[in-house]
Amino acid sequence: MPRLVVVLPLTPLETGASFFVAAWPLHITVLAPFETDASPDEIARVTAAALAGFPAITVVAGQDELFGRHHDIAVTLIDENAALIRLHDLLVAVLRLLATSPAEPAFSGPDFRAHVTVKSQGRVHAGDALRLTQIALVDMVPRASSSGRTVLATLKLGS
């Protein structure tokens, strides 16, 4: 059963690209990981149909904060942005229908708090304007998998 996540990469990704968990390219998770019986192709088709004509989004990086169970994951929050919230809500509405459990945290969890995780290979800073032009569907195979994460599909925003 696929476990997928939908992200807005800060720099475009290529379908088929793989990377290890520690080397995730900088991104904003727009829909948290969820399980589905649908094929990744079906998820990509439904996402593309729902986002047809959805414009690229420019967001602004805000303050730093610590996330995670132990408050030890450094992130930079994204200032509230109506288009980003609308995108998140739209994806929740259409992909919840294809989830194995509509009550998963991806769909029913706490408020959406857009952020970019600080990584060893880079970060964003307060005040940075980020132009988001692509959605990527990524396979969330188990951390121990030797294949790492794989980009299953990409969609250009605004097309």
Backbone as numpy.savetxt, mean C-alpha at the origin, in Angstrom:
# Nx Ny Nz CAx CAy CAz Cx Cy Cz
-3.69 -19.76 -0.48 -4.54 -18.58 -0.48 -3.65 -17.34 -0.48
-3.78 -16.49 -1.50 -2.93 -15.30 -1.55 -3.18 -14.34 -0.38
-2.10 -13.73 0.08 -2.16 -12.64 1.05 -1.53 -11.46 0.33
-2.30 -10.42 0.13 -1.90 -9.30 -0.72 -1.94 -7.98 0.05
-1.19 -7.01 -0.46 -1.21 -5.66 0.07 -1.23 -4.70 -1.11
-1.87 -3.54 -0.94 -1.93 -2.54 -1.99 -1.17 -1.31 -1.49
-0.16 -0.90 -2.28 0.69 0.21 -1.86 0.77 1.28 -2.95
1.16 2.46 -2.52 1.49 3.57 -3.40 3.01 3.76 -3.31
3.77 3.22 -4.25 5.22 3.37 -4.17 5.63 4.83 -4.44
6.69 5.26 -3.78 7.15 6.63 -4.00 7.89 6.76 -5.32
8.47 5.67 -5.78 9.03 5.60 -7.14 8.40 4.38 -7.79
8.04 4.48 -9.06 7.32 3.38 -9.72 8.06 2.04 -9.61
7.25 1.00 -9.48 7.76 -0.37 -9.43 7.40 -1.08 -10.73
8.09 -2.16 -11.01 7.81 -2.97 -12.19 7.09 -4.25 -11.77
6.09 -4.65 -12.51 5.45 -5.93 -12.27 6.50 -7.03 -12.39
6.51 -7.94 -11.42 7.49 -9.02 -11.39 8.71 -8.73 -10.54
8.91 -7.47 -10.16 10.06 -7.13 -9.32 9.91 -7.80 -7.96
11.02 -8.23 -7.38 11.01 -8.84 -6.04 12.00 -8.12 -5.15
11.75 -8.16 -3.85 12.65 -7.56 -2.88 12.41 -8.23 -1.54
13.43 -8.24 -0.70 13.30 -8.83 0.62 12.58 -7.86 1.55
12.03 -8.38 2.62 11.25 -7.57 3.55 12.03 -6.33 4.00
13.29 -6.51 4.33 14.10 -5.39 4.82 14.37 -4.35 3.73
14.19 -4.73 2.48 14.52 -3.83 1.36 13.29 -3.28 0.65
12.12 -3.29 1.34 10.92 -2.72 0.73 11.24 -1.33 0.19
10.90 -1.05 -1.05 11.03 0.34 -1.53 10.09 1.24 -0.72
10.43 2.51 -0.61 9.58 3.44 0.14 8.19 3.49 -0.50
7.17 3.46 0.36 5.79 3.40 -0.12 4.84 3.82 0.99
3.59 4.06 0.59 2.49 4.26 1.52 1.57 3.06 1.33
1.29 2.34 2.41 0.34 1.24 2.32 -1.05 1.84 2.30
-1.77 1.62 1.21 -3.10 2.20 1.08 -4.18 1.19 1.47
-3.84 -0.10 1.43 -4.73 -1.14 1.94 -3.87 -2.23 2.55
-4.02 -2.41 3.86 -3.20 -3.37 4.62 -3.36 -4.79 4.07
-2.43 -5.67 4.42 -2.51 -7.06 3.92 -3.85 -7.73 4.23
-4.33 -8.48 3.23 -5.58 -9.22 3.37 -5.48 -10.52 2.60
-6.25 -11.51 3.05 -6.29 -12.80 2.37 -7.49 -12.85 1.44
-7.33 -13.59 0.35 -8.39 -13.70 -0.64 -8.32 -15.04 -1.34
-9.46 -15.52 -1.79 -9.50 -16.70 -2.64 -9.45 -16.29 -4.11
-9.57 -15.00 -4.37 -9.51 -14.50 -5.74 -8.06 -14.54 -6.23
-7.90 -14.65 -7.52 -6.56 -14.63 -8.09 -6.02 -13.20 -8.07
-4.71 -13.05 -8.02 -4.14 -11.70 -8.10 -4.60 -10.97 -9.37
-4.77 -11.70 -10.48 -5.25 -11.06 -11.71 -6.65 -10.47 -11.51
-7.52 -11.21 -10.81 -8.86 -10.71 -10.55 -8.82 -9.48 -9.65
-7.98 -9.53 -8.62 -7.83 -8.37 -7.73 -7.34 -7.17 -8.53
-6.38 -7.38 -9.42 -5.85 -6.29 -10.25 -6.94 -5.74 -11.17
-7.76 -6.60 -11.77 -8.84 -6.15 -12.67 -9.87 -5.31 -11.90
-10.28 -5.79 -10.74 -11.27 -5.07 -9.94 -10.69 -3.72 -9.49
-9.44 -3.72 -9.08 -8.78 -2.47 -8.66 -8.70 -1.49 -9.82
-8.29 -1.98 -10.99 -8.17 -1.11 -12.17 -9.52 -0.51 -12.54
-10.57 -1.32 -12.50 -11.91 -0.81 -12.83 -12.36 0.26 -11.83
-12.10 0.01 -10.56 -12.53 0.96 -9.52 -11.76 2.27 -9.60
-10.51 2.19 -10.04 -9.66 3.38 -10.05 -9.55 4.04 -11.42
-10.32 3.58 -12.38 -10.27 4.17 -13.72 -10.47 5.68 -13.63
-9.52 6.43 -14.12 -9.61 7.88 -14.09 -9.23 8.53 -12.77
-8.93 7.73 -11.75 -8.55 8.32 -10.45 -7.22 9.05 -10.67
-7.13 10.31 -10.29 -5.92 11.09 -10.59 -4.73 10.73 -9.70
-3.55 11.08 -10.18 -2.37 11.01 -9.34 -2.61 11.92 -8.14
-1.92 11.63 -7.05 -2.14 12.36 -5.80 -0.81 12.95 -5.33
-0.86 14.17 -4.86 0.31 14.76 -4.20 -0.03 14.89 -2.72
0.84 14.32 -1.88 0.67 14.38 -0.43 1.89 15.06 0.17
1.78 15.44 1.43 2.88 16.11 2.12 3.25 15.30 3.36
4.53 15.06 3.52 5.02 14.34 4.70 4.89 15.24 5.93
4.51 14.61 7.03 4.32 15.34 8.29 5.35 14.95 9.32
4.89 14.78 10.53 5.79 14.52 11.66 6.20 13.05 11.72
7.29 12.79 12.40 7.74 11.43 12.66 6.99 10.87 13.86
6.83 9.55 13.86 6.18 8.86 14.96 6.72 7.44 15.03
6.46 6.78 16.14 6.85 5.38 16.29 5.61 4.51 16.23
5.64 3.50 15.35 4.53 2.56 15.18 4.97 1.20 15.68
4.07 0.26 15.61 4.37 -1.12 15.95 3.96 -1.46 17.37
3.89 -2.75 17.59 3.48 -3.26 18.89 4.35 -2.72 20.02
5.66 -2.57 19.75 6.59 -2.10 20.78 6.98 -0.63 20.56
6.28 0.05 19.68 6.57 1.46 19.37 8.05 1.64 19.02
8.53 0.79 18.11 9.94 0.83 17.75 10.17 0.89 16.24
9.12 1.19 15.49 9.25 1.31 14.04 9.05 2.78 13.68
10.13 3.40 13.22 10.08 4.82 12.88 9.36 5.02 11.55
8.39 5.94 11.57 7.65 6.28 10.36 7.52 7.80 10.27
7.22 8.25 9.07 6.85 9.64 8.87 5.39 9.64 8.44
4.55 10.29 9.23 3.12 10.36 8.90 2.92 11.21 7.65
1.83 10.97 6.97 1.43 11.79 5.82 0.30 12.70 6.31
0.45 14.00 6.02 -0.60 14.95 6.41 -1.93 14.52 5.79
-3.02 14.80 6.51 -4.34 14.41 6.02 -4.53 14.92 4.60
-5.09 14.05 3.76 -5.26 14.36 2.35 -6.57 13.71 1.89
-7.51 14.52 1.46 -8.83 14.02 1.09 -8.77 12.99 -0.04
-7.94 13.21 -1.05 -7.85 12.28 -2.18 -7.29 10.93 -1.73
-6.32 10.96 -0.85 -5.73 9.71 -0.35 -6.75 8.92 0.48
-7.50 9.61 1.29 -8.54 8.96 2.09 -9.62 8.38 1.17
-10.00 9.13 0.15 -10.99 8.66 -0.81 -10.48 7.40 -1.54
-9.22 7.38 -1.91 -8.61 6.21 -2.55 -8.65 5.00 -1.61
-8.25 5.19 -0.37 -8.28 4.11 0.62 -9.71 3.57 0.78
-10.65 4.47 0.97 -12.04 4.05 1.18 -12.60 3.30 -0.02
-12.25 3.74 -1.21 -12.70 3.08 -2.43 -12.14 1.66 -2.51
-10.85 1.50 -2.21 -10.24 0.16 -2.24 -10.84 -0.75 -1.18
-11.11 -0.22 0.00 -11.76 -1.02 1.05 -13.11 -1.52 0.53
-13.88 -0.64 -0.07 -15.23 -0.99 -0.53 -15.20 -2.08 -1.60
-14.30 -1.98 -2.58 -14.34 -2.95 -3.68 -13.59 -4.24 -3.37
-12.52 -4.16 -2.58 -11.74 -5.37 -2.32 -12.26 -6.17 -1.14
-12.99 -5.53 -0.26 -13.62 -6.26 0.85 -14.51 -7.38 0.31
-15.13 -7.15 -0.82 -16.01 -8.15 -1.43 -15.26 -9.40 -1.88
-13.95 -9.29 -2.09 -13.15 -10.41 -2.55 -12.28 -11.02 -1.44
-12.37 -10.47 -0.25 -11.56 -10.97 0.87 -12.18 -12.23 1.44
-11.33 -13.10 1.98 -11.86 -14.30 2.62 -12.60 -13.94 3.89
-12.21 -12.85 4.54 -12.89 -12.40 5.74 -13.04 -10.88 5.69
-14.25 -10.39 5.44 -14.46 -8.94 5.39 -14.16 -8.24 6.71
-14.02 -9.00 7.80 -13.72 -8.41 9.10 -12.22 -8.29 9.35
-11.39 -8.65 8.36 -9.93 -8.53 8.53 -9.57 -7.09 8.88
-8.47 -6.89 9.61 -8.05 -5.53 9.96 -7.87 -4.60 8.76
-7.53 -5.14 7.60 -7.37 -4.30 6.41 -8.65 -3.52 6.12
-9.79 -4.13 6.44 -11.07 -3.54 6.11 -11.81 -2.96 7.31
-11.53 -3.48 8.49 -12.29 -3.06 9.67 -11.41 -2.57 10.81
-10.11 -2.41 10.53 -9.17 -1.99 11.57 -9.34 -0.54 11.95
-8.42 -0.06 12.77 -8.51 1.34 13.22 -8.36 2.30 12.04
-8.57 3.56 12.32 -8.49 4.59 11.28 -7.22 4.45 10.44
-7.37 4.73 9.14 -6.27 4.74 8.19 -5.30 5.85 8.57
-4.04 5.49 8.81 -2.99 6.48 9.14 -1.87 6.33 8.14
-1.97 7.08 7.07 -0.98 7.00 6.00 0.40 7.41 6.53
1.40 6.63 6.14 2.77 6.90 6.60 3.76 6.24 5.66
5.01 6.67 5.77 6.13 6.04 5.07 7.11 5.59 6.14
7.40 4.29 6.14 8.34 3.75 7.12 9.75 4.23 6.81
10.49 4.60 7.84 11.89 4.99 7.69 12.69 3.71 7.45
13.45 3.67 6.37 14.22 2.48 6.01 15.70 2.84 5.97
16.55 1.83 6.05 18.00 2.08 5.99 18.38 2.70 4.65
17.62 2.38 3.59 17.96 2.90 2.27 17.31 4.25 1.96
16.52 4.79 2.90 15.94 6.10 2.64 14.78 6.42 3.55
14.31 7.64 3.43 13.18 8.11 4.21 12.64 9.39 3.60
11.51 9.84 4.09 10.99 11.16 3.71 11.07 12.04 4.95
11.01 13.34 4.72 11.13 14.31 5.81 9.91 15.22 5.83
9.61 15.75 6.99 8.49 16.67 7.15 8.57 17.77 6.09
7.46 18.00 5.44 7.39 19.03 4.41 7.64 18.53 3.00
8.17 17.32 2.85 8.39 16.77 1.51 7.05 16.59 0.81
6.96 17.05 -0.42 5.78 16.80 -1.26 6.05 15.53 -2.06
5.12 14.59 -2.00 5.29 13.29 -2.65 4.21 13.12 -3.71
4.62 12.93 -4.94 3.68 12.73 -6.05 3.49 11.23 -6.24
2.27 10.74 -6.04 1.95 9.33 -6.10 1.22 9.05 -7.40
1.86 8.29 -8.29 1.32 8.10 -9.63 1.02 6.63 -9.95
1.27 5.74 -8.99 1.12 4.32 -9.26 0.59 3.57 -8.05
-0.24 2.58 -8.31 -0.71 1.62 -7.30 0.01 0.32 -7.60
0.46 -0.39 -6.57 1.09 -1.70 -6.78 0.43 -2.73 -5.87
0.18 -3.89 -6.43 -0.35 -5.04 -5.70 0.83 -5.96 -5.44
1.08 -6.25 -4.15 2.28 -6.99 -3.76 1.89 -8.25 -3.00
2.54 -9.35 -3.33 2.34 -10.63 -2.67 3.04 -10.59 -1.32
2.29 -10.88 -0.27 2.84 -10.86 1.09 3.14 -12.29 1.56
3.99 -12.99 0.80 4.40 -14.34 1.20 5.03 -14.27 2.58
5.11 -15.38 3.29 5.71 -15.35 4.62 7.12 -14.75 4.61
7.47 -14.06 5.70 8.78 -13.41 5.83 9.94 -14.34 5.51
9.81 -15.60 5.89 10.92 -16.54 5.72 11.09 -17.01 4.28
10.17 -16.66 3.41 10.25 -17.12 2.02 11.51 -16.59 1.35
12.19 -17.47 0.65 13.43 -17.06 -0.03 13.15 -16.14 -1.22
11.90 -16.12 -1.69 11.58 -15.30 -2.85 11.37 -13.83 -2.49
11.15 -13.54 -1.22 10.86 -12.16 -0.82 9.49 -11.74 -1.30
9.24 -10.44 -1.32 7.97 -9.89 -1.79 8.05 -9.74 -3.31
6.91 -9.95 -3.97 6.88 -9.81 -5.43 5.74 -8.89 -5.83
6.03 -7.96 -6.74 5.03 -7.05 -7.29 4.22 -7.84 -8.32
2.93 -8.02 -8.05 2.07 -8.82 -8.93 1.42 -8.00 -10.04
1.17 -6.73 -9.77 0.54 -5.85 -10.76 0.79 -4.41 -10.38
0.82 -3.56 -11.39 0.91 -2.11 -11.16 -0.14 -1.42 -12.01
-0.65 -0.32 -11.49 -1.65 0.47 -12.19 -1.23 1.93 -12.11
-1.29 2.61 -13.23 -0.95 4.02 -13.24 -2.17 4.83 -12.84
-2.01 5.73 -11.91 -3.10 6.62 -11.52 -3.24 7.72 -12.59
-4.47 8.09 -12.87 -4.71 9.16 -13.82 -4.87 8.67 -15.25
-4.83 7.35 -15.45 -4.98 6.85 -16.84 -6.32 6.20 -17.03
